[in-house]
């Protein structure tokens, strides 16, 4: 899973607005806001986090560490 801070950081790297992420992931923008405000793994359906994670990974984000141990994000090398 991913943490709220990883979602926030990934959006920052991509210069992606909450509304853009919401539209691409099919998750409402108030939900994205709530996810980003939570420490650690947000309390939500696993599918919601998977949908958000998928969109960010497609855009080139790699999630590093674990949500409770050195969580981070990086750009994935593309060919």
Biopython code that builds the backbone (N, CA, C, O; Angstrom):
import numpy as np
from Bio.PDB.StructureBuilder import StructureBuilder

atoms = [
    (1, "UNK", "N", (0.833, -1.191, 0.000)),
    (1, "UNK", "CA", (0.000, 0.000, 0.000)),
    (1, "UNK", "C", (0.874, 1.249, 0.000)),
    (1, "UNK", "O", (2.101, 1.166, 0.064)),
    (2, "UNK", "N", (0.231, 2.391, -0.072)),
    (2, "UNK", "CA", (0.938, 3.676, -0.082)),
    (2, "UNK", "C", (0.365, 4.569, 1.003)),
    (2, "UNK", "O", (-0.756, 4.370, 1.472)),
    (3, "UNK", "N", (1.161, 5.559, 1.393)),
    (3, "UNK", "CA", (0.742, 6.476, 2.447)),
    (3, "UNK", "C", (0.188, 7.769, 1.852)),
    (3, "UNK", "O", (0.374, 8.064, 0.672)),
    (4, "UNK", "N", (-0.491, 8.520, 2.697)),
    (4, "UNK", "CA", (-1.010, 9.812, 2.276)),
    (4, "UNK", "C", (0.100, 10.757, 1.836)),
    (4, "UNK", "O", (-0.058, 11.504, 0.870)),
    (5, "UNK", "N", (1.223, 10.724, 2.548)),
    (5, "UNK", "CA", (2.339, 11.612, 2.185)),
    (5, "UNK", "C", (2.952, 11.202, 0.846)),
    (5, "UNK", "O", (3.437, 12.059, 0.108)),
    (6, "UNK", "N", (2.938, 9.913, 0.522)),
    (6, "UNK", "CA", (3.443, 9.479, -0.781)),
    (6, "UNK", "C", (2.535, 9.961, -1.913)),
    (6, "UNK", "O", (3.022, 10.348, -2.976)),
    (7, "UNK", "N", (1.247, 9.940, -1.693)),
    (7, "UNK", "CA", (0.312, 10.441, -2.709)),
    (7, "UNK", "C", (0.566, 11.924, -2.932)),
    (7, "UNK", "O", (0.660, 12.380, -4.072)),
    (8, "UNK", "N", (0.676, 12.675, -1.839)),
    (8, "UNK", "CA", (0.909, 14.123, -1.904)),
    (8, "UNK", "C", (2.226, 14.421, -2.622)),
    (8, "UNK", "O", (2.280, 15.302, -3.480)),
    (9, "UNK", "N", (3.286, 13.691, -2.273)),
    (9, "UNK", "CA", (4.595, 13.909, -2.895)),
    (9, "UNK", "C", (4.568, 13.552, -4.383)),
    (9, "UNK", "O", (5.135, 14.270, -5.206)),
    (10, "UNK", "N", (3.916, 12.455, -4.720)),
    (10, "UNK", "CA", (3.828, 12.039, -6.116)),
    (10, "UNK", "C", (3.113, 13.096, -6.949)),
    (10, "UNK", "O", (3.543, 13.413, -8.058)),
    (11, "UNK", "N", (2.034, 13.634, -6.419)),
    (11, "UNK", "CA", (1.325, 14.696, -7.149)),
    (11, "UNK", "C", (2.223, 15.903, -7.344)),
    (11, "UNK", "O", (2.200, 16.541, -8.397)),
    (12, "UNK", "N", (3.016, 16.216, -6.323)),
    (12, "UNK", "CA", (3.945, 17.349, -6.423)),
    (12, "UNK", "C", (4.982, 17.138, -7.515)),
    (12, "UNK", "O", (5.246, 18.043, -8.307)),
    (13, "UNK", "N", (5.573, 15.941, -7.563)),
    (13, "UNK", "CA", (6.546, 15.632, -8.615)),
    (13, "UNK", "C", (5.933, 15.789, -9.998)),
    (13, "UNK", "O", (6.569, 16.295, -10.922)),
    (14, "UNK", "N", (4.695, 15.349, -10.122)),
    (14, "UNK", "CA", (4.027, 15.360, -11.427)),
    (14, "UNK", "C", (3.346, 16.685, -11.748)),
    (14, "UNK", "O", (2.882, 16.901, -12.868)),
    (15, "UNK", "N", (3.292, 17.577, -10.744)),
    (15, "UNK", "CA", (2.552, 18.842, -10.887)),
    (15, "UNK", "C", (1.114, 18.568, -11.312)),
    (15, "UNK", "O", (0.561, 19.204, -12.209)),
    (16, "UNK", "N", (0.549, 17.602, -10.631)),
    (16, "UNK", "CA", (-0.805, 17.130, -10.914)),
    (16, "UNK", "C", (-1.743, 17.657, -9.836)),
    (16, "UNK", "O", (-1.457, 17.506, -8.648)),
    (17, "UNK", "N", (-2.834, 18.258, -10.217)),
    (17, "UNK", "CA", (-3.790, 18.762, -9.236)),
    (17, "UNK", "C", (-4.607, 17.614, -8.651)),
    (17, "UNK", "O", (-4.668, 16.522, -9.216)),
    (18, "UNK", "N", (-5.226, 17.884, -7.519)),
    (18, "UNK", "CA", (-6.100, 16.890, -6.913)),
    (18, "UNK", "C", (-7.226, 16.539, -7.876)),
    (18, "UNK", "O", (-7.584, 15.370, -8.018)),
    (19, "UNK", "N", (-7.776, 17.534, -8.529)),
    (19, "UNK", "CA", (-8.874, 17.283, -9.468)),
    (19, "UNK", "C", (-8.436, 16.413, -10.645)),
    (19, "UNK", "O", (-9.185, 15.542, -11.087)),
    (20, "UNK", "N", (-7.212, 16.649, -11.157)),
    (20, "UNK", "CA", (-6.713, 15.818, -12.257)),
    (20, "UNK", "C", (-6.543, 14.369, -11.820)),
    (20, "UNK", "O", (-6.934, 13.445, -12.534)),
    (21, "UNK", "N", (-5.954, 14.178, -10.635)),
    (21, "UNK", "CA", (-5.770, 12.815, -10.126)),
    (21, "UNK", "C", (-7.115, 12.141, -9.891)),
    (21, "UNK", "O", (-7.286, 10.957, -10.182)),
    (22, "UNK", "N", (-8.059, 12.900, -9.366)),
    (22, "UNK", "CA", (-9.396, 12.352, -9.126)),
    (22, "UNK", "C", (-10.040, 11.903, -10.442)),
    (22, "UNK", "O", (-10.611, 10.815, -10.523)),
    (23, "UNK", "N", (-9.942, 12.738, -11.449)),
    (23, "UNK", "CA", (-10.550, 12.403, -12.739)),
    (23, "UNK", "C", (-9.924, 11.159, -13.355)),
    (23, "UNK", "O", (-10.631, 10.286, -13.858)),
    (24, "UNK", "N", (-8.586, 11.079, -13.313)),
    (24, "UNK", "CA", (-7.885, 9.951, -13.932)),
    (24, "UNK", "C", (-8.060, 8.650, -13.160)),
    (24, "UNK", "O", (-8.056, 7.571, -13.753)),
    (25, "UNK", "N", (-8.214, 8.745, -11.840)),
    (25, "UNK", "CA", (-8.317, 7.531, -11.020)),
    (25, "UNK", "C", (-9.753, 7.085, -10.763)),
    (25, "UNK", "O", (-9.992, 5.947, -10.357)),
    (26, "UNK", "N", (-10.711, 7.984, -11.001)),
    (26, "UNK", "CA", (-12.102, 7.661, -10.707)),
    (26, "UNK", "C", (-12.438, 7.771, -9.232)),
    (26, "UNK", "O", (-13.478, 7.284, -8.788)),
    (27, "UNK", "N", (-11.555, 8.412, -8.469)),
    (27, "UNK", "CA", (-11.758, 8.640, -7.035)),
    (27, "UNK", "C", (-12.132, 10.108, -6.861)),
    (27, "UNK", "O", (-11.507, 10.974, -7.473)),
    (28, "UNK", "N", (-13.128, 10.402, -6.047)),
    (28, "UNK", "CA", (-13.569, 11.794, -5.904)),
    (28, "UNK", "C", (-12.461, 12.677, -5.324)),
    (28, "UNK", "O", (-11.615, 12.205, -4.564)),
    (29, "UNK", "N", (-12.474, 13.980, -5.694)),
    (29, "UNK", "CA", (-11.418, 14.865, -5.194)),
    (29, "UNK", "C", (-11.485, 15.055, -3.683)),
    (29, "UNK", "O", (-10.430, 15.184, -3.061)),
    (30, "UNK", "N", (-12.680, 15.083, -3.044)),
    (30, "UNK", "CA", (-12.663, 15.156, -1.582)),
    (30, "UNK", "C", (-11.997, 13.921, -0.948)),
    (30, "UNK", "O", (-11.354, 14.025, 0.097)),
    (31, "UNK", "N", (-12.155, 12.767, -1.584)),
    (31, "UNK", "CA", (-11.508, 11.556, -1.066)),
    (31, "UNK", "C", (-9.995, 11.664, -1.205)),
    (31, "UNK", "O", (-9.263, 11.305, -0.283)),
    (32, "UNK", "N", (-9.517, 12.156, -2.347)),
    (32, "UNK", "CA", (-8.077, 12.349, -2.535)),
    (32, "UNK", "C", (-7.543, 13.293, -1.457)),
    (32, "UNK", "O", (-6.501, 13.022, -0.860)),
    (33, "UNK", "N", (-8.241, 14.387, -1.206)),
    (33, "UNK", "CA", (-7.824, 15.330, -0.154)),
    (33, "UNK", "C", (-7.730, 14.618, 1.187)),
    (33, "UNK", "O", (-6.754, 14.795, 1.917)),
    (34, "UNK", "N", (-8.731, 13.817, 1.516)),
    (34, "UNK", "CA", (-8.743, 13.107, 2.794)),
    (34, "UNK", "C", (-7.594, 12.112, 2.877)),
    (34, "UNK", "O", (-6.946, 12.001, 3.918)),
    (35, "UNK", "N", (-7.336, 11.388, 1.795)),
    (35, "UNK", "CA", (-6.244, 10.418, 1.780)),
    (35, "UNK", "C", (-4.909, 11.093, 2.066)),
    (35, "UNK", "O", (-4.095, 10.574, 2.829)),
    (36, "UNK", "N", (-4.690, 12.239, 1.457)),
    (36, "UNK", "CA", (-3.427, 12.947, 1.607)),
    (36, "UNK", "C", (-3.226, 13.503, 3.010)),
    (36, "UNK", "O", (-2.089, 13.740, 3.417)),
    (37, "UNK", "N", (-4.280, 13.712, 3.741)),
    (37, "UNK", "CA", (-4.174, 14.280, 5.082)),
    (37, "UNK", "C", (-3.890, 13.234, 6.149)),
    (37, "UNK", "O", (-3.516, 13.582, 7.269)),
    (38, "UNK", "N", (-4.058, 11.972, 5.823)),
    (38, "UNK", "CA", (-3.871, 10.913, 6.813)),
    (38, "UNK", "C", (-2.409, 10.493, 6.895)),
    (38, "UNK", "O", (-1.707, 10.444, 5.885)),
    (39, "UNK", "N", (-1.956, 10.189, 8.120)),
    (39, "UNK", "CA", (-0.615, 9.651, 8.326)),
    (39, "UNK", "C", (-0.635, 8.159, 8.028)),
    (39, "UNK", "O", (-1.625, 7.483, 8.307)),
    (40, "UNK", "N", (0.434, 7.651, 7.473)),
    (40, "UNK", "CA", (0.501, 6.230, 7.167)),
    (40, "UNK", "C", (-0.471, 5.844, 6.068)),
    (40, "UNK", "O", (-0.861, 6.673, 5.245)),
    (41, "UNK", "N", (-0.855, 4.589, 6.064)),
    (41, "UNK", "CA", (-1.798, 4.090, 5.060)),
    (41, "UNK", "C", (-3.184, 4.636, 5.400)),
    (41, "UNK", "O", (-3.691, 4.405, 6.497)),
    (42, "UNK", "N", (-3.794, 5.356, 4.466)),
    (42, "UNK", "CA", (-5.120, 5.921, 4.741)),
    (42, "UNK", "C", (-6.166, 4.844, 5.005)),
    (42, "UNK", "O", (-6.110, 3.749, 4.446)),
    (43, "UNK", "N", (-7.107, 5.176, 5.857)),
    (43, "UNK", "CA", (-8.208, 4.287, 6.196)),
    (43, "UNK", "C", (-9.274, 4.408, 5.110)),
    (43, "UNK", "O", (-10.161, 5.258, 5.183)),
    (44, "UNK", "N", (-9.171, 3.551, 4.112)),
    (44, "UNK", "CA", (-10.103, 3.559, 2.981)),
    (44, "UNK", "C", (-10.106, 2.170, 2.359)),
    (44, "UNK", "O", (-9.340, 1.299, 2.772)),
    (45, "UNK", "N", (-10.953, 1.966, 1.383)),
    (45, "UNK", "CA", (-10.983, 0.689, 0.673)),
    (45, "UNK", "C", (-9.653, 0.481, -0.048)),
    (45, "UNK", "O", (-9.083, 1.422, -0.601)),
    (46, "UNK", "N", (-9.169, -0.747, -0.038)),
    (46, "UNK", "CA", (-7.915, -1.066, -0.716)),
    (46, "UNK", "C", (-7.990, -0.702, -2.194)),
    (46, "UNK", "O", (-7.007, -0.228, -2.763)),
    (47, "UNK", "N", (-9.143, -0.918, -2.823)),
    (47, "UNK", "CA", (-9.287, -0.627, -4.247)),
    (47, "UNK", "C", (-9.087, 0.865, -4.533)),
    (47, "UNK", "O", (-8.548, 1.227, -5.578)),
    (48, "UNK", "N", (-9.514, 1.717, -3.622)),
    (48, "UNK", "CA", (-9.326, 3.162, -3.804)),
    (48, "UNK", "C", (-7.845, 3.490, -3.883)),
    (48, "UNK", "O", (-7.421, 4.227, -4.772)),
    (49, "UNK", "N", (-7.048, 2.947, -2.959)),
    (49, "UNK", "CA", (-5.603, 3.194, -2.985)),
    (49, "UNK", "C", (-4.962, 2.583, -4.225)),
    (49, "UNK", "O", (-4.066, 3.181, -4.822)),
    (50, "UNK", "N", (-5.411, 1.408, -4.610)),
    (50, "UNK", "CA", (-4.864, 0.777, -5.812)),
    (50, "UNK", "C", (-5.159, 1.605, -7.060)),
    (50, "UNK", "O", (-4.309, 1.710, -7.944)),
    (51, "UNK", "N", (-6.347, 2.191, -7.142)),
    (51, "UNK", "CA", (-6.700, 3.027, -8.296)),
    (51, "UNK", "C", (-5.810, 4.267, -8.364)),
    (51, "UNK", "O", (-5.332, 4.637, -9.437)),
    (52, "UNK", "N", (-5.592, 4.901, -7.222)),
    (52, "UNK", "CA", (-4.732, 6.092, -7.168)),
    (52, "UNK", "C", (-3.295, 5.704, -7.504)),
    (52, "UNK", "O", (-2.637, 6.371, -8.302)),
    (53, "UNK", "N", (-2.814, 4.635, -6.898)),
    (53, "UNK", "CA", (-1.440, 4.173, -7.121)),
    (53, "UNK", "C", (-1.200, 3.852, -8.587)),
    (53, "UNK", "O", (-0.168, 4.223, -9.146)),
    (54, "UNK", "N", (-2.145, 3.165, -9.209)),
    (54, "UNK", "CA", (-2.019, 2.785, -10.620)),
    (54, "UNK", "C", (-1.833, 4.007, -11.515)),
    (54, "UNK", "O", (-0.965, 4.015, -12.388)),
    (55, "UNK", "N", (-2.640, 5.025, -11.302)),
    (55, "UNK", "CA", (-2.564, 6.241, -12.119)),
    (55, "UNK", "C", (-1.206, 6.916, -11.940)),
    (55, "UNK", "O", (-0.596, 7.358, -12.913)),
    (56, "UNK", "N", (-0.736, 6.995, -10.697)),
    (56, "UNK", "CA", (0.549, 7.646, -10.437)),
    (56, "UNK", "C", (1.706, 6.833, -11.019)),
    (56, "UNK", "O", (2.663, 7.410, -11.534)),
    (57, "UNK", "N", (1.632, 5.522, -10.946)),
    (57, "UNK", "CA", (2.685, 4.684, -11.521)),
    (57, "UNK", "C", (2.702, 4.790, -13.043)),
    (57, "UNK", "O", (3.776, 4.822, -13.644)),
    (58, "UNK", "N", (1.554, 4.843, -13.663)),
    (58, "UNK", "CA", (1.482, 5.010, -15.122)),
    (58, "UNK", "C", (2.141, 6.324, -15.536)),
    (58, "UNK", "O", (2.743, 6.415, -16.606)),
    (59, "UNK", "N", (2.022, 7.330, -14.686)),
    (59, "UNK", "CA", (2.608, 8.645, -14.973)),
    (59, "UNK", "C", (4.116, 8.677, -14.712)),
    (59, "UNK", "O", (4.764, 9.687, -14.987)),
    (60, "UNK", "N", (4.685, 7.581, -14.183)),
    (60, "UNK", "CA", (6.133, 7.512, -14.002)),
    (60, "UNK", "C", (6.632, 7.528, -12.572)),
    (60, "UNK", "O", (7.836, 7.631, -12.339)),
    (61, "UNK", "N", (5.732, 7.430, -11.616)),
    (61, "UNK", "CA", (6.127, 7.447, -10.207)),
    (61, "UNK", "C", (6.441, 6.030, -9.734)),
    (61, "UNK", "O", (5.729, 5.080, -10.057)),
    (62, "UNK", "N", (7.516, 5.910, -8.966)),
    (62, "UNK", "CA", (7.850, 4.650, -8.301)),
    (62, "UNK", "C", (7.760, 4.908, -6.802)),
    (62, "UNK", "O", (8.353, 5.857, -6.290)),
    (63, "UNK", "N", (7.024, 4.066, -6.112)),
    (63, "UNK", "CA", (6.882, 4.198, -4.662)),
    (63, "UNK", "C", (7.997, 3.395, -4.001)),
    (63, "UNK", "O", (8.212, 2.229, -4.332)),
    (64, "UNK", "N", (8.705, 4.025, -3.064)),
    (64, "UNK", "CA", (9.832, 3.386, -2.400)),
    (64, "UNK", "C", (9.547, 3.231, -0.913)),
    (64, "UNK", "O", (8.695, 3.923, -0.357)),
    (65, "UNK", "N", (10.264, 2.325, -0.283)),
    (65, "UNK", "CA", (10.079, 2.088, 1.139)),
    (65, "UNK", "C", (8.716, 1.489, 1.424)),
    (65, "UNK", "O", (8.014, 1.027, 0.525)),
    (66, "UNK", "N", (8.370, 1.508, 2.667)),
    (66, "UNK", "CA", (7.065, 1.039, 3.129)),
    (66, "UNK", "C", (6.339, 2.223, 3.763)),
    (66, "UNK", "O", (6.992, 3.147, 4.247)),
    (67, "UNK", "N", (5.014, 2.220, 3.772)),
    (67, "UNK", "CA", (4.282, 3.355, 4.329)),
    (67, "UNK", "C", (4.713, 3.727, 5.756)),
    (67, "UNK", "O", (4.670, 4.898, 6.131)),
    (68, "UNK", "N", (5.129, 2.730, 6.548)),
    (68, "UNK", "CA", (5.534, 3.000, 7.927)),
    (68, "UNK", "C", (7.046, 2.991, 8.121)),
    (68, "UNK", "O", (7.525, 3.152, 9.243)),
    (69, "UNK", "N", (7.808, 2.804, 7.034)),
    (69, "UNK", "CA", (9.260, 2.749, 7.134)),
    (69, "UNK", "C", (9.896, 3.372, 5.901)),
    (69, "UNK", "O", (9.981, 2.732, 4.852)),
    (70, "UNK", "N", (10.334, 4.594, 6.021)),
    (70, "UNK", "CA", (11.001, 5.328, 4.942)),
    (70, "UNK", "C", (10.167, 5.438, 3.664)),
    (70, "UNK", "O", (10.664, 5.122, 2.583)),
    (71, "UNK", "N", (8.905, 5.881, 3.765)),
    (71, "UNK", "CA", (8.105, 6.009, 2.548)),
    (71, "UNK", "C", (8.675, 7.108, 1.652)),
    (71, "UNK", "O", (9.130, 8.145, 2.135)),
    (72, "UNK", "N", (8.643, 6.870, 0.359)),
    (72, "UNK", "CA", (9.132, 7.868, -0.572)),
    (72, "UNK", "C", (8.573, 7.655, -1.960)),
    (72, "UNK", "O", (7.844, 6.698, -2.221)),
    (73, "UNK", "N", (8.932, 8.564, -2.839)),
    (73, "UNK", "CA", (8.568, 8.451, -4.247)),
    (73, "UNK", "C", (9.749, 8.870, -5.096)),
    (73, "UNK", "O", (10.579, 9.671, -4.666)),
    (74, "UNK", "N", (9.823, 8.332, -6.296)),
    (74, "UNK", "CA", (10.870, 8.675, -7.248)),
    (74, "UNK", "C", (10.300, 8.534, -8.652)),
    (74, "UNK", "O", (9.293, 7.861, -8.871)),
    (75, "UNK", "N", (10.984, 9.198, -9.612)),
    (75, "UNK", "CA", (10.593, 8.993, -10.990)),
    (75, "UNK", "C", (11.203, 7.692, -11.470)),
    (75, "UNK", "O", (12.381, 7.424, -11.230)),
    (76, "UNK", "N", (10.415, 6.894, -12.139)),
    (76, "UNK", "CA", (10.881, 5.629, -12.694)),
    (76, "UNK", "C", (11.570, 5.920, -14.025)),
    (76, "UNK", "O", (11.095, 6.741, -14.810)),
    (77, "UNK", "N", (12.679, 5.251, -14.273)),
    (77, "UNK", "CA", (13.349, 5.385, -15.557)),
    (77, "UNK", "C", (12.470, 4.825, -16.653)),
    (77, "UNK", "O", (11.900, 3.743, -16.510)),
    (78, "UNK", "N", (12.359, 5.547, -17.731)),
    (78, "UNK", "CA", (11.588, 5.064, -18.869)),
    (78, "UNK", "C", (12.544, 4.862, -20.036)),
    (78, "UNK", "O", (13.570, 5.534, -20.139)),
    (79, "UNK", "N", (12.200, 3.946, -20.896)),
    (79, "UNK", "CA", (13.068, 3.667, -22.044)),
    (79, "UNK", "C", (12.731, 4.539, -23.221)),
    (79, "UNK", "O", (13.366, 4.433, -24.270)),
]
sb = StructureBuilder()
sb.init_structure("model")
sb.init_model(0)
sb.init_chain("A")
sb.init_seg("    ")
for serial, (resi, resn, name, xyz) in enumerate(atoms, 1):
    if name == "N":
        sb.init_residue(resn, " ", resi, " ")
    sb.init_atom(name, np.array(xyz, "f"), 0.0, 1.0, " ", f" {name:<3s}", serial, name[0])
structure = sb.get_structure()
